[in-house]
Amino acid sequence: MIDRTHDLSITQQASLLGISRGSVYYLPRPVSAADLAMMRRIDELHLEHPFMGARMLRDQLHREGIKVGRRHIATLMQRMGIQALAPQPGTSKRAAGHKIYPYLLRKLAITRANQVWALDTTYIPMERGFVYLTAVIDVYSRRVLAHRVAITLEAIHAKEVIEQALALYGKPEIVNTDQGSQFTAEEFTRVVLDAGCKLSMDGRGAWRDNVFVERLWRSVKYERVYLKAYDSVSAARADIAQYLSWYNTHRAHSSLERFTPDERYFADLPQLRLAA
């Protein structure tokens, strides 16, 4: 619409088109190949050493011959939606106006399916870019109940994935998330509360709280994502969906006495087995 080589100035063109002049000057820049490679390495280090913050990651990358500053790493971590999973002072910054709900899983014995569901979002590297994977898992059985691959970190994706899980599998007693803005947004919390579920949120930087989802991310990435180089969002969606289906139906877990998530989840829910 705007022709930067035209004789008319950009201001005049914007005025004729009835659009904001400020919006014309903003051109989103694609992430550079160097930054994408660094984000991939940061993601790997985060899975291996989740306690590493920007400073420790900088030092580790320097040892690997990658010269980068702490501030740049912090910017990339923010873009990836990750933070150091360790107790941190002064980390209570939250999205303005978003209510934070108390953590309800402390000392809670999780003994059955549909007692507690957990949601989280993780960064997924691609050949030329990245996407975000949001999933709902049943904590007792480790079964992935619903998931969504999206190009942005927004509440709408969290809302849609929990709505899908609720429609397919009924409602849990508790839904646990971290304090990410997509989970504290009223758009998401209203769906959970209106369904009659209790909402629980991890303490910031408390790695133990959502450890079951963190283990899922490790499996997804090392067993599938890092072995691939997705060249499109559609390819990432299709391949991750295939992996998660296999994960539910065929991947035995030592913590589940070698049962698969499906076998453990449906053992006490025969009515859902028939519905599925």
Phi and psi in degrees as GROMACS dihedral restraints (atoms count N, CA, C in turn):
[ dihedral_restraints ]
;  ai    aj    ak    al  type     phi  dphi    fc
    3     4     5     6     1   -91.2    20    10
    4     5     6     7     1   126.0    20    10
    6     7     8     9     1  -106.6    20    10
    7     8     9    10     1   108.0    20    10
    9    10    11    12     1   -72.7    20    10
   10    11    12    13     1   -10.7    20    10
   12    13    14    15     1  -100.1    20    10
   13    14    15    16     1     0.4    20    10
   15    16    17    18     1   -73.2    20    10
   16    17    18    19     1   155.2    20    10
   18    19    20    21     1   -63.8    20    10
   19    20    21    22     1   -33.0    20    10
   21    22    23    24     1   -70.2    20    10
   22    23    24    25     1   141.3    20    10
   24    25    26    27     1   -67.9    20    10
   25    26    27    28     1   161.4    20    10
   27    28    29    30     1   -62.2    20    10
   28    29    30    31     1   -36.6    20    10
   30    31    32    33     1   -60.8    20    10
   31    32    33    34     1   -44.4    20    10
   33    34    35    36     1   -67.0    20    10
   34    35    36    37     1   -41.2    20    10
   36    37    38    39     1   -63.3    20    10
   37    38    39    40     1   -41.7    20    10
   39    40    41    42     1   -63.8    20    10
   40    41    42    43     1   -39.9    20    10
   42    43    44    45     1   -64.6    20    10
   43    44    45    46     1   -42.7    20    10
   45    46    47    48     1   -65.4    20    10
   46    47    48    49     1   -33.3    20    10
   48    49    50    51     1   -85.7    20    10
   49    50    51    52     1   -10.5    20    10
   51    52    53    54     1    71.9    20    10
   52    53    54    55     1    33.5    20    10
   54    55    56    57     1  -119.6    20    10
   55    56    57    58     1   162.3    20    10
   57    58    59    60     1   -67.9    20    10
   58    59    60    61     1   133.7    20    10
   60    61    62    63     1   -64.8    20    10
   61    62    63    64     1   -36.3    20    10
   63    64    65    66     1   -61.0    20    10
   64    65    66    67     1   -36.2    20    10
   66    67    68    69     1   -69.1    20    10
   67    68    69    70     1   -24.9    20    10
   69    70    71    72     1   -67.9    20    10
   70    71    72    73     1   -36.9    20    10
   72    73    74    75     1   -77.3    20    10
   73    74    75    76     1   -14.3    20    10
   75    76    77    78     1   -88.5    20    10
   76    77    78    79     1   115.1    20    10
   78    79    80    81     1  -120.7    20    10
   79    80    81    82     1   109.6    20    10
   81    82    83    84     1   -58.8    20    10
   82    83    84    85     1   132.9    20    10
   84    85    86    87     1   -99.0    20    10
   85    86    87    88     1   133.9    20    10
   87    88    89    90     1   -66.5    20    10
   88    89    90    91     1   153.2    20    10
   90    91    92    93     1   -69.8    20    10
   91    92    93    94     1   132.9    20    10
   93    94    95    96     1   -68.5    20    10
   94    95    96    97     1   158.0    20    10
   96    97    98    99     1   -60.3    20    10
   97    98    99   100     1   -37.2    20    10
   99   100   101   102     1   -64.9    20    10
  100   101   102   103     1   -42.2    20    10
  102   103   104   105     1   -67.5    20    10
  103   104   105   106     1   -38.2    20    10
  105   106   107   108     1   -62.6    20    10
  106   107   108   109     1   -42.0    20    10
  108   109   110   111     1   -64.7    20    10
  109   110   111   112     1   -38.8    20    10
  111   112   113   114     1   -68.8    20    10
  112   113   114   115     1   -38.8    20    10
  114   115   116   117     1   -63.5    20    10
  115   116   117   118     1   -38.5    20    10
  117   118   119   120     1   -61.8    20    10
  118   119   120   121     1   -44.5    20    10
  120   121   122   123     1   -68.1    20    10
  121   122   123   124     1   -39.9    20    10
  123   124   125   126     1   -60.0    20    10
  124   125   126   127     1   -40.3    20    10
  126   127   128   129     1   -62.8    20    10
  127   128   129   130     1   -43.1    20    10
  129   130   131   132     1   -63.3    20    10
  130   131   132   133     1   -45.1    20    10
  132   133   134   135     1   -64.8    20    10
  133   134   135   136     1   -35.8    20    10
  135   136   137   138     1   -65.0    20    10
  136   137   138   139     1   -38.2    20    10
  138   139   140   141     1   -66.8    20    10
  139   140   141   142     1   -39.9    20    10
  141   142   143   144     1   -75.8    20    10
  142   143   144   145     1   -39.4    20    10
  144   145   146   147     1  -134.2    20    10
  145   146   147   148     1    75.1    20    10
  147   148   149   150     1   -65.2    20    10
  148   149   150   151     1   -11.6    20    10
  150   151   152   153     1   -80.6    20    10
  151   152   153   154     1   -10.5    20    10
  153   154   155   156     1   -72.2    20    10
  154   155   156   157     1   124.4    20    10
  156   157   158   159     1   -94.3    20    10
  157   158   159   160     1  -169.8    20    10
  159   160   161   162     1   -60.2    20    10
  160   161   162   163     1   -39.7    20    10
  162   163   164   165     1   -66.5    20    10
  163   164   165   166     1   -46.3    20    10
  165   166   167   168     1   -67.0    20    10
  166   167   168   169     1   -37.5    20    10
  168   169   170   171     1   -64.6    20    10
  169   170   171   172     1   -40.8    20    10
  171   172   173   174     1   -58.5    20    10
  172   173   174   175     1   -46.7    20    10
  174   175   176   177     1   -63.7    20    10
  175   176   177   178     1   -40.3    20    10
  177   178   179   180     1   -66.3    20    10
  178   179   180   181     1   -42.7    20    10
  180   181   182   183     1   -65.5    20    10
  181   182   183   184     1   -36.3    20    10
  183   184   185   186     1   -60.5    20    10
  184   185   186   187     1   -41.0    20    10
  186   187   188   189     1   -64.7    20    10
  187   188   189   190     1   -24.2    20    10
  189   190   191   192     1   -92.0    20    10
  190   191   192   193     1     6.4    20    10
  192   193   194   195     1    86.2    20    10
  193   194   195   196     1    12.0    20    10
  195   196   197   198     1  -103.3    20    10
  196   197   198   199     1   109.2    20    10
  198   199   200   201     1   -87.3    20    10
  199   200   201   202     1   115.5    20    10
  201   202   203   204     1  -154.3    20    10
  202   203   204   205     1   148.9    20    10
  204   205   206   207     1   -89.5    20    10
  205   206   207   208     1   159.0    20    10
  207   208   209   210     1   -59.9    20    10
  208   209   210   211     1   -41.3    20    10
  210   211   212   213     1   -64.7    20    10
  211   212   213   214     1   -38.1    20    10
  213   214   215   216     1   -67.1    20    10
  214   215   216   217     1   -40.0    20    10
  216   217   218   219     1   -62.8    20    10
  217   218   219   220     1   -42.4    20    10
  219   220   221   222     1   -60.8    20    10
  220   221   222   223     1   -39.2    20    10
  222   223   224   225     1   -63.9    20    10
  223   224   225   226     1   -43.8    20    10
  225   226   227   228     1   -66.7    20    10
  226   227   228   229     1   -38.7    20    10
  228   229   230   231     1   -62.3    20    10
  229   230   231   232     1   -40.3    20    10
  231   232   233   234     1   -63.6    20    10
  232   233   234   235     1   -41.7    20    10
  234   235   236   237     1   -64.6    20    10
  235   236   237   238     1   -34.1    20    10
  237   238   239   240     1   -80.2    20    10
  238   239   240   241     1   -16.6    20    10
  240   241   242   243     1    78.9    20    10
  241   242   243   244     1    30.4    20    10
  243   244   245   246     1  -121.2    20    10
  244   245   246   247     1   157.7    20    10
  246   247   248   249     1  -147.6    20    10
  247   248   249   250     1   161.4    20    10
  249   250   251   252     1   -61.1    20    10
  250   251   252   253     1   130.3    20    10
  252   253   254   255     1   -94.0    20    10
  253   254   255   256     1    77.7    20    10
  255   256   257   258     1  -156.6    20    10
  256   257   258   259     1   154.7    20    10
  258   259   260   261     1   -55.9    20    10
  259   260   261   262     1   129.0    20    10
  261   262   263   264     1  -133.8    20    10
  262   263   264   265     1   128.7    20    10
  264   265   266   267     1   -72.4    20    10
  265   266   267   268     1   147.8    20    10
  267   268   269   270     1    68.5    20    10
  268   269   270   271     1    29.0    20    10
  270   271   272   273     1  -111.4    20    10
  271   272   273   274     1    29.6    20    10
  273   274   275   276     1   -89.5    20    10
  274   275   276   277     1    11.0    20    10
  276   277   278   279     1   -65.4    20    10
  277   278   279   280     1   126.8    20    10
  279   280   281   282     1  -129.1    20    10
  280   281   282   283     1   165.8    20    10
  282   283   284   285     1   -63.3    20    10
  283   284   285   286     1   133.7    20    10
  285   286   287   288     1   -56.8    20    10
  286   287   288   289     1   128.7    20    10
  288   289   290   291     1    82.5    20    10
  289   290   291   292     1    -3.0    20    10
  291   292   293   294     1   -88.1    20    10
  292   293   294   295     1   130.4    20    10
  294   295   296   297     1   -79.0    20    10
  295   296   297   298     1   137.5    20    10
  297   298   299   300     1  -104.4    20    10
  298   299   300   301     1   129.5    20    10
  300   301   302   303     1   -97.1    20    10
  301   302   303   304     1   152.0    20    10
  303   304   305   306     1   -69.4    20    10
  304   305   306   307     1   154.5    20    10
  306   307   308   309     1   -78.6    20    10
  307   308   309   310     1   125.5    20    10
  309   310   311   312     1  -110.0    20    10
  310   311   312   313     1    -0.9    20    10
  312   313   314   315     1   -95.1    20    10
  313   314   315   316     1    -4.2    20    10
  315   316   317   318     1   -60.6    20    10
  316   317   318   319     1   122.5    20    10
  318   319   320   321     1    63.1    20    10
  319   320   321   322     1    16.2    20    10
  321   322   323   324     1   -85.5    20    10
  322   323   324   325     1   126.4    20    10
  324   325   326   327     1   -81.8    20    10
  325   326   327   328     1   118.3    20    10
  327   328   329   330     1   -97.8    20    10
  328   329   330   331     1   107.1    20    10
  330   331   332   333     1  -121.0    20    10
  331   332   333   334     1     1.3    20    10
  333   334   335   336     1  -155.1    20    10
  334   335   336   337     1   159.1    20    10
  336   337   338   339     1   -67.4    20    10
  337   338   339   340     1   150.6    20    10
  339   340   341   342     1    63.0    20    10
  340   341   342   343     1    21.0    20    10
  342   343   344   345     1   -86.9    20    10
  343   344   345   346     1   -47.8    20    10
  345   346   347   348     1  -135.9    20    10
  346   347   348   349     1   128.5    20    10
  348   349   350   351     1  -108.1    20    10
  349   350   351   352     1   150.4    20    10
  351   352   353   354     1  -127.6    20    10
  352   353   354   355     1   142.3    20    10
  354   355   356   357     1  -121.9    20    10
  355   356   357   358     1   145.6    20    10
  357   358   359   360     1  -158.4    20    10
  358   359   360   361     1   166.0    20    10
  360   361   362   363     1  -128.5    20    10
  361   362   363   364     1   139.2    20    10
  363   364   365   366     1  -133.1    20    10
  364   365   366   367     1   158.5    20    10
  366   367   368   369     1   -83.5    20    10
  367   368   369   370     1   135.0    20    10
  369   370   371   372     1  -122.0    20    10
  370   371   372   373     1   114.1    20    10
  372   373   374   375     1   -75.2    20    10
  373   374   375   376     1   147.3    20    10
  375   376   377   378     1  -125.2    20    10
  376   377   378   379     1  -179.6    20    10
  378   379   380   381     1   -63.0    20    10
  379   380   381   382     1   -41.6    20    10
  381   382   383   384     1  -136.5    20    10
  382   383   384   385     1    61.4    20    10
  384   385   386   387     1   146.1    20    10
  385   386   387   388     1  -157.8    20    10
  387   388   389   390     1  -160.6    20    10
  388   389   390   391     1   160.7    20    10
  390   391   392   393     1  -136.5    20    10
  391   392   393   394     1   178.0    20    10
  393   394   395   396     1  -121.8    20    10
  394   395   396   397     1   137.9    20    10
  396   397   398   399     1  -111.2    20    10
  397   398   399   400     1   122.3    20    10
  399   400   401   402     1  -111.8    20    10
  400   401   402   403     1   134.6    20    10
  402   403   404   405     1  -138.6    20    10
  403   404   405   406     1   152.5    20    10
  405   406   407   408     1  -112.2    20    10
  406   407   408   409     1   125.3    20    10
  408   409   410   411     1  -122.6    20    10
  409   410   411   412     1   149.4    20    10
  411   412   413   414     1   -84.0    20    10
  412   413   414   415     1   118.2    20    10
  414   415   416   417     1   -63.4    20    10
  415   416   417   418     1   -39.0    20    10
  417   418   419   420     1   -62.6    20    10
  418   419   420   421     1   -44.9    20    10
  420   421   422   423     1  -102.9    20    10
  421   422   423   424     1   -10.4    20    10
  423   424   425   426     1    68.3    20    10
  424   425   426   427     1    11.6    20    10
  426   427   428   429     1   -74.4    20    10
  427   428   429   430     1   134.8    20    10
  429   430   431   432     1   -81.8    20    10
  430   431   432   433     1   113.8    20    10
  432   433   434   435     1   -87.7    20    10
  433   434   435   436     1   -30.4    20    10
  435   436   437   438     1  -164.0    20    10
  436   437   438   439     1   153.9    20    10
  438   439   440   441     1  -152.5    20    10
  439   440   441   442     1   163.6    20    10
  441   442   443   444     1  -150.5    20    10
  442   443   444   445     1   135.0    20    10
  444   445   446   447     1  -105.2    20    10
  445   446   447   448     1   126.0    20    10
  447   448   449   450     1  -139.2    20    10
  448   449   450   451     1   163.6    20    10
  450   451   452   453     1   -94.8    20    10
  451   452   453   454     1    -4.1    20    10
  453   454   455   456     1  -135.3    20    10
  454   455   456   457     1   160.4    20    10
  456   457   458   459     1   -97.6    20    10
  457   458   459   460     1    90.0    20    10
  459   460   461   462     1  -133.0    20    10
  460   461   462   463     1   155.5    20    10
  462   463   464   465     1   -63.2    20    10
  463   464   465   466     1   -28.5    20    10
  465   466   467   468     1   -59.5    20    10
  466   467   468   469     1   -34.8    20    10
  468   469   470   471     1   -72.6    20    10
  469   470   471   472     1   -40.8    20    10
  471   472   473   474     1   -63.3    20    10
  472   473   474   475     1   -41.1    20    10
  474   475   476   477     1   -61.2    20    10
  475   476   477   478     1   -46.3    20    10
  477   478   479   480     1   -68.9    20    10
  478   479   480   481     1   -35.7    20    10
  480   481   482   483     1   -73.2    20    10
  481   482   483   484     1   -35.7    20    10
  483   484   485   486     1   -72.7    20    10
  484   485   486   487     1   -34.1    20    10
  486   487   488   489     1   -62.4    20    10
  487   488   489   490     1   -39.9    20    10
  489   490   491   492     1   -64.2    20    10
  490   491   492   493     1   -44.2    20    10
  492   493   494   495     1   -64.3    20    10
  493   494   495   496     1   -42.7    20    10
  495   496   497   498     1   -63.2    20    10
  496   497   498   499     1   -39.8    20    10
  498   499   500   501     1   -67.2    20    10
  499   500   501   502     1   -33.9    20    10
  501   502   503   504     1   -87.3    20    10
  502   503   504   505     1   -34.1    20    10
  504   505   506   507     1  -126.7    20    10
  505   506   507   508     1    15.1    20    10
  507   508   509   510     1    78.9    20    10
  508   509   510   511     1  -153.8    20    10
  510   511   512   513     1  -125.7    20    10
  511   512   513   514     1   144.2    20    10
  513   514   515   516     1   -86.9    20    10
  514   515   516   517     1   171.9    20    10
  516   517   518   519     1   -75.2    20    10
  517   518   519   520     1   -39.9    20    10
  519   520   521   522     1  -133.4    20    10
  520   521   522   523     1   139.7    20    10
  522   523   524   525     1  -115.3    20    10
  523   524   525   526     1   121.3    20    10
  525   526   527   528     1  -109.9    20    10
  526   527   528   529     1   134.7    20    10
  528   529   530   531     1  -138.3    20    10
  529   530   531   532     1   176.9    20    10
  531   532   533   534     1   -91.1    20    10
  532   533   534   535     1  -168.9    20    10
  534   535   536   537     1   -98.1    20    10
  535   536   537   538     1    23.2    20    10
  537   538   539   540     1   -59.9    20    10
  538   539   540   541     1   147.5    20    10
  540   541   542   543     1   -60.4    20    10
  541   542   543   544     1   -28.0    20    10
  543   544   545   546     1   -69.5    20    10
  544   545   546   547     1   -23.5    20    10
  546   547   548   549     1   -97.2    20    10
  547   548   549   550     1   -21.3    20    10
  549   550   551   552     1   -91.2    20    10
  550   551   552   553     1   -10.8    20    10
  552   553   554   555     1   -63.7    20    10
  553   554   555   556     1   141.4    20    10
  555   556   557   558     1   -60.2    20    10
  556   557   558   559     1   -30.7    20    10
  558   559   560   561     1   -54.8    20    10
  559   560   561   562     1   -37.9    20    10
  561   562   563   564     1   -86.7    20    10
  562   563   564   565     1   -49.5    20    10
  564   565   566   567     1   -62.2    20    10
  565   566   567   568     1   -32.9    20    10
  567   568   569   570     1   -63.0    20    10
  568   569   570   571     1   -38.8    20    10
  570   571   572   573     1   -62.9    20    10
  571   572   573   574     1   -44.6    20    10
  573   574   575   576     1   -64.1    20    10
  574   575   576   577     1   -48.4    20    10
  576   577   578   579     1   -70.0    20    10
  577   578   579   580     1   -38.2    20    10
  579   580   581   582     1   -65.4    20    10
  580   581   582   583     1   -25.2    20    10
  582   583   584   585     1   -78.1    20    10
  583   584   585   586     1    -7.3    20    10
  585   586   587   588     1    89.7    20    10
  586   587   588   589     1    17.7    20    10
  588   589   590   591     1   -96.3    20    10
  589   590   591   592     1   152.8    20    10
  591   592   593   594     1   -84.3    20    10
  592   593   594   595     1   143.8    20    10
  594   595   596   597     1  -108.7    20    10
  595   596   597   598     1   127.1    20    10
  597   598   599   600     1  -121.2    20    10
  598   599   600   601     1   140.1    20    10
  600   601   602   603     1  -130.0    20    10
  601   602   603   604     1   136.0    20    10
  603   604   605   606     1   -63.4    20    10
  604   605   606   607     1   153.1    20    10
  606   607   608   609     1   -68.3    20    10
  607   608   609   610     1   146.2    20    10
  609   610   611   612     1   -62.9    20    10
  610   611   612   613     1   131.8    20    10
  612   613   614   615     1    75.2    20    10
  613   614   615   616     1     8.0    20    10
  615   616   617   618     1   -90.5    20    10
  616   617   618   619     1    95.7    20    10
  618   619   620   621     1   -62.6    20    10
  619   620   621   622     1   -31.5    20    10
  621   622   623   624     1   -68.1    20    10
  622   623   624   625     1   -24.7    20    10
  624   625   626   627     1   -65.8    20    10
  625   626   627   628     1   -40.8    20    10
  627   628   629   630     1  -115.3    20    10
  628   629   630   631     1    35.0    20    10
  630   631   632   633     1   -62.4    20    10
  631   632   633   634     1   -30.3    20    10
  633   634   635   636     1   -67.6    20    10
  634   635   636   637     1   -37.8    20    10
  636   637   638   639     1   -72.1    20    10
  637   638   639   640     1   -37.3    20    10
  639   640   641   642     1   -59.6    20    10
  640   641   642   643     1   -37.9    20    10
  642   643   644   645     1   -66.3    20    10
  643   644   645   646     1   -37.3    20    10
  645   646   647   648     1   -61.7    20    10
  646   647   648   649     1   -45.3    20    10
  648   649   650   651     1   -59.4    20    10
  649   650   651   652     1   -40.5    20    10
  651   652   653   654     1   -61.0    20    10
  652   653   654   655     1   -44.0    20    10
  654   655   656   657     1   -64.1    20    10
  655   656   657   658     1   -47.0    20    10
  657   658   659   660     1   -58.5    20    10
  658   659   660   661     1   -44.1    20    10
  660   661   662   663     1   -76.2    20    10
  661   662   663   664     1   -46.9    20    10
  663   664   665   666     1   -76.2    20    10
  664   665   666   667     1   -29.5    20    10
  666   667   668   669     1   -92.0    20    10
  667   668   669   670     1   -13.2    20    10
  669   670   671   672     1  -141.5    20    10
  670   671   672   673     1   -61.3    20    10
  672   673   674   675     1   -60.3    20    10
  673   674   675   676     1   -46.8    20    10
  675   676   677   678     1   -70.8    20    10
  676   677   678   679     1   -13.3    20    10
  678   679   680   681     1   -89.3    20    10
  679   680   681   682     1    -4.0    20    10
  681   682   683   684     1  -118.3    20    10
  682   683   684   685     1   170.8    20    10
  684   685   686   687     1  -140.2    20    10
  685   686   687   688     1    81.7    20    10
  687   688   689   690     1   -60.9    20    10
  688   689   690   691     1   130.5    20    10
  690   691   692   693     1  -100.5    20    10
  691   692   693   694     1     2.0    20    10
  693   694   695   696     1  -159.4    20    10
  694   695   696   697     1   160.7    20    10
  696   697   698   699     1   -64.3    20    10
  697   698   699   700     1   -38.7    20    10
  699   700   701   702     1   -63.8    20    10
  700   701   702   703     1   -36.8    20    10
  702   703   704   705     1   -66.6    20    10
  703   704   705   706     1   -41.2    20    10
  705   706   707   708     1   -62.6    20    10
  706   707   708   709     1   -45.5    20    10
  708   709   710   711     1   -59.2    20    10
  709   710   711   712     1   -47.3    20    10
  711   712   713   714     1   -66.4    20    10
  712   713   714   715     1   -43.6    20    10
  714   715   716   717     1   -71.6    20    10
  715   716   717   718     1   -40.7    20    10
  717   718   719   720     1   -66.2    20    10
  718   719   720   721     1   -38.8    20    10
  720   721   722   723     1   -61.9    20    10
  721   722   723   724     1   -40.3    20    10
  723   724   725   726     1   -64.9    20    10
  724   725   726   727     1   -42.5    20    10
  726   727   728   729     1   -64.2    20    10
  727   728   729   730     1   -45.7    20    10
  729   730   731   732     1   -65.4    20    10
  730   731   732   733     1   -32.2    20    10
  732   733   734   735     1   -64.6    20    10
  733   734   735   736     1   -45.0    20    10
  735   736   737   738     1   -64.1    20    10
  736   737   738   739     1   -41.0    20    10
  738   739   740   741     1   -57.1    20    10
  739   740   741   742     1   -44.4    20    10
  741   742   743   744     1   -68.6    20    10
  742   743   744   745     1   -40.4    20    10
  744   745   746   747     1   -97.5    20    10
  745   746   747   748     1   -24.3    20    10
  747   748   749   750     1  -127.9    20    10
  748   749   750   751     1   -17.3    20    10
  750   751   752   753     1   -86.1    20    10
  751   752   753   754     1   107.4    20    10
  753   754   755   756     1   -74.8    20    10
  754   755   756   757     1   145.7    20    10
  756   757   758   759     1  -118.2    20    10
  757   758   759   760     1   132.7    20    10
  759   760   761   762     1   -63.4    20    10
  760   761   762   763     1   -34.3    20    10
  762   763   764   765     1   -72.3    20    10
  763   764   765   766     1   -13.4    20    10
  765   766   767   768     1  -106.2    20    10
  766   767   768   769     1    21.0    20    10
  768   769   770   771     1    60.8    20    10
  769   770   771   772     1    37.8    20    10
  771   772   773   774     1    70.3    20    10
  772   773   774   775     1    11.7    20    10
  774   775   776   777     1   -80.7    20    10
  775   776   777   778     1   159.2    20    10
  777   778   779   780     1   -86.3    20    10
  778   779   780   781     1   162.1    20    10
  780   781   782   783     1   -55.9    20    10
  781   782   783   784     1   -41.4    20    10
  783   784   785   786     1   -59.5    20    10
  784   785   786   787     1   -46.8    20    10
  786   787   788   789     1   -61.9    20    10
  787   788   789   790     1   -42.1    20    10
  789   790   791   792     1   -70.9    20    10
  790   791   792   793     1   -40.3    20    10
  792   793   794   795     1   -67.3    20    10
  793   794   795   796     1   -46.8    20    10
  795   796   797   798     1   -83.8    20    10
  796   797   798   799     1    -8.0    20    10
  798   799   800   801     1   -57.6    20    10
  799   800   801   802     1   -38.4    20    10
  801   802   803   804     1  -104.8    20    10
  802   803   804   805     1     7.5    20    10
  804   805   806   807     1  -131.3    20    10
  805   806   807   808     1    64.2    20    10
  807   808   809   810     1   -60.7    20    10
  808   809   810   811     1   -30.9    20    10
  810   811   812   813     1   -66.4    20    10
  811   812   813   814     1   -34.9    20    10
  813   814   815   816     1   -73.9    20    10
  814   815   816   817     1   -32.6    20    10
  816   817   818   819     1   -60.2    20    10
  817   818   819   820     1   -41.8    20    10
  819   820   821   822     1   -68.1    20    10
  820   821   822   823     1   -39.2    20    10
  822   823   824   825     1   -67.5    20    10
  823   824   825   826     1   -37.0    20    10
